[in-house]
Amino acid sequence: MADADVRIPAEARDRLTEVAAAEGLSLRAYLARLAQTLLTREWNGYDPAPGRPDGAVIATAAPQRWAARPVRILDLDL
């Protein structure tokens, strides 16, 4: 997997670093494992959670791509 520069708030970086360290990993290794996990499982778009009981909301400029999925769509196409 190629490296990428991603800008995130310092608080988020610090929290991810803490989570990685708790698992005995560097931030780089933790993010690589997370990316591999996310890229190798199929996501159907429905992801209910206590804060999202109705599942995921997708913000996209191509709403037709998500039309058949069980998600709520926020159309960003201008």
Secondary structure as GFF3:
##gff-version 3
##sequence-region A 1 78
A	DSSP	alpha_helix	10	22	.	.	.	ID=ss1
A	DSSP	alpha_helix	27	40	.	.	.	ID=ss2
A	DSSP	beta_strand	57	60	.	.	.	ID=ss3
A	DSSP	three_ten_helix	63	66	.	.	.	ID=ss4
A	DSSP	beta_strand	72	75	.	.	.	ID=ss5
###
